[in-house]
């Protein structure tokens, strides 16, 4: 096999990985779902029975005094019997008065210790005190849709469901930053993928802003865990239960204040993603987990491993092929190289306009895409160095 032929195979393999990771899986998933619907194989069971067990709203918080009042108001307005909702706050390490503010509210359990042990430490400690059959995790700085709890609980009427993920929504503004425009579009696409994943078999990971599990399925998580929501939900799936999803059960928050804050947040998520791939390595065994493994690899593993690496290696490989074909003759590899270059120029233009405070959402999409993949590379380096703290690193948020 010649060097040029090997390079071509390498190039097309990398291009396939990139395409499949971000677009191809969605197309394939949509096609499978359509075929299943035509064949009447939709597995979701509909129930008209009223199902209203006691639930616990569990909020792990660190220095959230600015959000306490609006969060509590939001909790009180949820459409679910008030006598069947317990509200639990775990405020480890908070020193801004958050625990004192919460104690002014009746019917709220506040568990506080002065030591700061990270979110997962607070969750492990607080979950020992939860008695409700269903626990719903939510962030302090997000607001839940009025029917979110009821819609989540309804899915648990199916005994095979062990976890339910809500939808993360981003406040949309007319003049969004790159973070807002890109993040909002990203989550809309993710929402569609989650709906199809759930219909096929199971969602692959829950959003920490709003997700719920059967309390009895909670397993204490390693104290250095970065993505607690992802690990907790997929370990539930590993036990044979499914993770379901309802986009109308949602938590809404403002986008990151700017792309710098969004990058900080995504680097942490990416470091946690690499950690999760390592800790959930057994889930790659498609002979044991079948459809769940297929979904997990396609939707998560490739995005956190091979896809960003392929993006890096595709440029020099494409350049070598373009030179071998005859540069500026606009053959296939030459044209593909110029298309790549145009995409990166658009991303740079998005960066420039962001710094100039100019809002052009069209250019913010390639910019946000590049930030996403850059964060994976930086997150990998941070994971390898062991420099990612488990403590809250809250990104600054824009004004809704």
CORBEL-V929592 format. One record per residue. N is the residue number from 1. RES is the residue in one small letter. PSI is psi in radians with two decimals (none if undefined). OMEGA is omega in whole degrees, -180 to 180 (NA if undefined). Layout:
((N/RES/PSI/OMEGA) (N/RES/PSI/OMEGA))
This chain:
((1/x/2.20/-178) (2/x/2.81/178) (3/x/-0.71/-178) (4/x/-0.69/179) (5/x/-0.72/178) (6/x/-0.70/-180) (7/x/-0.67/179) (8/x/-0.75/178) (9/x/-0.76/179) (10/x/-0.78/-179) (11/x/-0.87/-177) (12/x/-0.55/176) (13/x/-0.79/179) (14/x/-0.73/179) (15/x/-0.69/178) (16/x/-0.76/-180) (17/x/-0.78/180) (18/x/-0.86/-178) (19/x/-0.82/-177) (20/x/-0.71/-176) (21/x/-0.71/-172) (22/x/-0.45/-176) (23/x/-0.83/-173) (24/x/-0.73/180) (25/x/-0.71/178) (26/x/-0.74/179) (27/x/-0.81/180) (28/x/-0.77/-179) (29/x/-0.75/179) (30/x/-0.73/179) (31/x/-0.75/179) (32/x/-0.77/-179) (33/x/-0.75/179) (34/x/-0.76/180) (35/x/-0.76/180) (36/x/-0.68/178) (37/x/-0.73/179) (38/x/-0.58/-179) (39/x/-0.01/179) (40/x/0.56/-177) (41/x/0.24/178) (42/x/2.10/-172) (43/x/-0.24/-174) (44/x/2.26/179) (45/x/2.37/178) (46/x/2.37/-179) (47/x/2.35/179) (48/x/-0.05/-178) (49/x/2.52/176) (50/x/2.17/-178) (51/x/1.83/-174) (52/x/1.13/177) (53/x/2.90/175) (54/x/2.44/178) (55/x/2.72/175) (56/x/2.16/171) (57/x/2.00/-173) (58/x/2.09/-178) (59/x/1.92/174) (60/x/2.17/-172) (61/x/2.57/174) (62/x/2.01/178) (63/x/1.09/-179) (64/x/0.57/-177) (65/x/-0.51/180) (66/x/-0.34/-175) (67/x/-0.13/-174) (68/x/-0.89/-175) (69/x/-0.82/-179) (70/x/-0.57/178) (71/x/-0.76/180) (72/x/-0.69/177) (73/x/-0.75/179) (74/x/-0.73/180) (75/x/-0.69/-178) (76/x/-0.39/-176) (77/x/0.03/-178) (78/x/2.48/-178) (79/x/1.43/177) (80/x/2.50/-178) (81/x/2.12/-175) (82/x/-0.56/-178) (83/x/-0.05/179) (84/x/0.26/178) (85/x/2.05/172) (86/x/2.43/179) (87/x/2.08/-177) (88/x/2.19/173) (89/x/2.32/173) (90/x/2.04/-169) (91/x/0.75/-177) (92/x/2.22/175) (93/x/-0.15/-178) (94/x/2.28/-179) (95/x/0.36/-179) (96/x/0.24/179) (97/x/0.08/180) (98/x/-0.87/-179) (99/x/-0.71/-179) (100/x/-0.69/178) (101/x/-0.72/-178) (102/x/-0.59/-178) (103/x/-0.21/177) (104/x/-0.26/-179) (105/x/2.34/178) (106/x/2.63/176) (107/x/0.36/180) (108/x/2.22/177) (109/x/2.10/-180) (110/x/2.11/180) (111/x/1.99/-174) (112/x/2.40/167) (113/x/2.60/-176) (114/x/-0.40/-179) (115/x/2.47/177) (116/x/1.93/-177) (117/x/0.30/180) (118/x/2.89/-177) (119/x/-0.74/-177) (120/x/-0.55/175) (121/x/-0.71/178) (122/x/-0.69/-180) (123/x/-0.79/179) (124/x/-0.71/-179) (125/x/-0.79/-176) (126/x/-0.56/-177) (127/x/-0.37/177) (128/x/-0.29/-177) (129/x/-0.07/-178) (130/x/2.23/-179) (131/x/-0.29/-179) (132/x/2.60/179) (133/x/-0.40/179) (134/x/2.34/177) (135/x/2.32/-178) (136/x/2.06/-179) (137/x/2.39/-180) (138/x/2.59/177) (139/x/2.66/-177) (140/x/-0.53/-174) (141/x/0.29/177) (142/x/2.62/177) (143/x/2.36/-177) (144/x/2.51/173) (145/x/2.58/-173) (146/x/-0.63/-177) (147/x/0.13/-173) (148/x/-0.83/-178) (149/x/-0.80/-180) (150/x/-0.74/-178) (151/x/-0.67/177) (152/x/-0.84/-177) (153/x/-0.66/-179) (154/x/-0.65/180) (155/x/-0.46/179) (156/x/-0.12/176) (157/x/-0.34/173) (158/x/2.03/-175) (159/x/-0.30/180) (160/x/-0.23/180) (161/x/2.13/-180) (162/x/-0.31/-178) (163/x/2.54/177) (164/x/2.28/178) (165/x/2.33/171) (166/x/-3.10/-180) (167/x/2.43/171) (168/x/2.20/177) (169/x/2.64/-179) (170/x/2.27/174) (171/x/2.20/-180) (172/x/2.31/177) (173/x/2.66/-177) (174/x/-0.68/-179) (175/x/1.41/-179) (176/x/2.70/168) (177/x/3.06/175) (178/x/-0.66/179) (179/x/-0.79/-178) (180/x/-0.82/-179) (181/x/-0.82/-179) (182/x/-0.78/-178) (183/x/-0.72/180) (184/x/-0.79/179) (185/x/-0.72/180) (186/x/-0.78/-177) (187/x/-0.48/174) (188/x/-0.74/178) (189/x/-0.76/179) (190/x/-0.65/179) (191/x/-0.75/178) (192/x/-0.77/179) (193/x/-0.70/180) (194/x/-0.71/178) (195/x/-0.76/-180) (196/x/-0.68/176) (197/x/-0.81/-179) (198/x/-0.67/-179) (199/x/-0.62/178) (200/x/-0.89/178) (201/x/-1.15/-175) (202/x/2.53/170) (203/x/2.59/-180) (204/x/1.34/178) (205/x/2.45/-179) (206/x/2.73/177) (207/x/2.20/-176) (208/x/-0.37/179) (209/x/-0.51/179) (210/x/1.88/172) (211/x/2.80/-176) (212/x/2.65/175) (213/x/2.85/169) (214/x/2.20/-173) (215/x/-0.66/-179) (216/x/-0.25/-180) (217/x/-0.03/-180) (218/x/2.26/176) (219/x/2.31/-179) (220/x/2.31/-174) (221/x/2.59/179) (222/x/2.38/-174) (223/x/-0.30/179) (224/x/0.25/-179) (225/x/2.33/-178) (226/x/-0.85/179) (227/x/1.39/-177) (228/x/-0.75/-178) (229/x/-0.72/-178) (230/x/-0.84/-179) (231/x/-0.83/-178) (232/x/-0.84/-176) (233/x/-0.74/-177) (234/x/-0.46/174) (235/x/-0.51/172) (236/x/-0.76/180) (237/x/-0.60/179) (238/x/-0.38/180) (239/x/0.10/175) (240/x/0.00/177) (241/x/2.89/177) (242/x/2.74/173) (243/x/2.07/180) (244/x/3.04/-170) (245/x/2.38/175) (246/x/1.94/-178) (247/x/-0.27/178) (248/x/-0.11/169) (249/x/1.77/-168) (250/x/2.71/171) (251/x/2.31/-176) (252/x/2.45/179) (253/x/2.92/177) (254/x/2.73/177) (255/x/2.92/175) (256/x/2.57/-175) (257/x/-0.63/178) (258/x/3.10/-175) (259/x/-0.50/178) (260/x/-0.77/178) (261/x/-0.64/179) (262/x/-0.67/178) (263/x/-0.75/178) (264/x/-0.76/-180) (265/x/-0.75/-176) (266/x/-0.52/176) (267/x/-0.72/177) (268/x/-0.77/179) (269/x/-0.72/-179) (270/x/-0.72/176) (271/x/-0.72/177) (272/x/-0.58/178) (273/x/-0.78/177) (274/x/-0.77/178) (275/x/-0.72/-179) (276/x/-0.71/178) (277/x/-0.69/178) (278/x/-0.83/-176) (279/x/-0.42/179) (280/x/0.50/-176) (281/x/-0.54/-180) (282/x/-0.40/-178) (283/x/-0.21/178) (284/x/-0.24/-179) (285/x/1.63/-175) (286/x/-0.39/179) (287/x/-0.40/179) (288/x/-0.73/-173) (289/x/-0.11/172) (290/x/-2.11/-176) (291/x/-0.67/180) (292/x/-0.73/178) (293/x/-0.77/179) (294/x/-0.79/-180) (295/x/-0.75/-178) (296/x/-0.82/-180) (297/x/-0.80/-175) (298/x/-0.71/-173) (299/x/-0.51/-173) (300/x/-0.98/-171) (301/x/-0.82/-178) (302/x/-0.67/-179) (303/x/-0.50/-177) (304/x/-0.02/-177) (305/x/-1.43/-170) (306/x/-0.56/-176) (307/x/-0.88/178) (308/x/-0.65/178) (309/x/-0.71/179) (310/x/-0.67/178) (311/x/-0.70/179) (312/x/-0.79/-174) (313/x/-0.33/-177) (314/x/-0.59/-177) (315/x/-0.98/179) (316/x/-0.60/179) (317/x/-0.76/180) (318/x/-0.68/179) (319/x/-0.74/179) (320/x/-0.72/179) (321/x/-0.66/179) (322/x/-0.71/178) (323/x/-0.67/179) (324/x/-0.53/180) (325/x/-0.44/-176) (326/x/1.75/-174) (327/x/2.51/179) (328/x/0.27/173) (329/x/-0.12/178) (330/x/0.79/168) (331/x/-2.96/-175) (332/x/-0.91/-177) (333/x/-0.60/176) (334/x/-0.80/-179) (335/x/-0.73/178) (336/x/-0.64/178) (337/x/-0.75/-180) (338/x/-0.57/175) (339/x/-0.72/175) (340/x/-0.82/-179) (341/x/-0.71/179) (342/x/-0.70/179) (343/x/-0.77/-180) (344/x/-0.57/175) (345/x/-0.71/177) (346/x/-0.69/178) (347/x/-0.73/177) (348/x/-0.65/178) (349/x/-0.66/176) (350/x/-0.70/178) (351/x/-0.78/-179) (352/x/-0.81/-179) (353/x/-0.57/176) (354/x/-0.81/180) (355/x/-0.46/178) (356/x/0.05/180) (357/x/0.51/176) (358/x/2.32/-174) (359/x/1.74/176) (360/x/1.72/-173) (361/x/-0.53/-179) (362/x/-0.74/180) (363/x/-0.33/-180) (364/x/-0.37/-179) (365/x/-0.93/177) (366/x/-0.58/178) (367/x/-0.82/-180) (368/x/-0.67/178) (369/x/-0.75/179) (370/x/-0.66/178) (371/x/-0.72/178) (372/x/-0.82/-176) (373/x/-0.57/174) (374/x/-0.66/-179) (375/x/-0.58/178) (376/x/-0.76/179) (377/x/-0.80/179) (378/x/-0.64/178) (379/x/-0.67/177) (380/x/-0.78/179) (381/x/-0.70/179) (382/x/-0.68/179) (383/x/-0.79/-179) (384/x/-0.70/179) (385/x/-0.29/-177) (386/x/0.52/-174) (387/x/0.08/-180) (388/x/2.02/179) (389/x/2.59/176) (390/x/-0.20/-179) (391/x/2.73/180) (392/x/2.30/174) (393/x/1.22/-173) (394/x/2.21/176) (395/x/2.55/176) (396/x/2.39/-178) (397/x/2.65/177) (398/x/3.08/179) (399/x/2.21/-177) (400/x/none/NA))
